[in-house]
Every structure is written in structure tokens, then in C-alpha cells.
Amino acid sequence: MPRLEWKIAAVSDLLAIIDYISDDNPDAAQALKGEIEEKVAGLSMNPQLYRVGRVDGTREMVVRPNYIVVYADNPEVVTILRVLHAAQLWP
């Protein structure tokens, strides 16, 4: 089973999203953070579950209609590359 690895950009993305939401609704921010972390934790069990990404070599997990986790995987590691709002363009 591959291990999980978060890139610094992905951690920064997640913290920025949570910070932005928490200005208006701290409970909603924490709920979203928990949901993202829970779904990411499941990637090591089945990394091929989600759609092929728009960038070669990536996959995209839609956490909620507006939040997307972009990741890459191989037999050894699932790398979380970015956590984006759907309105953001990547890369």
C-alpha cells in the first residue's frame, strides 16, 4: 500500500482555504478540513478511484463540487500536489 505525501504547495492551499472560510464560519472551515483530510487518507487504499487529471500524470478527487485535490500516484507513494477551489486554474 503506498504512503501519503503532501507537497508544501498542497498544505499551503489547504490552510489558505480553511483560513478564508473560517473568517465567516469557523465550524464550516473545520468540517471541510476534516472532510478533505479523511478523503485524502483513503487514497492510499485506492488511488485509481478518481478521475484522470487535466495535467498529464495526475488525478483529481472532487471533495465537494468546489474543492479539488490534485494528486499523482505510483505503487510507493500518493503525492498530494494541490488543493484547489474549482474556480482556480492549475498549474
Secondary structure by P-SEA (a helix, b strand, c coil): cbbbbbcaaaaaaaaaaaaaaacccaaaaaaaaaaaaaaaaaccccccccccccccccccccccccbbbbbcccccccccccccccccccc
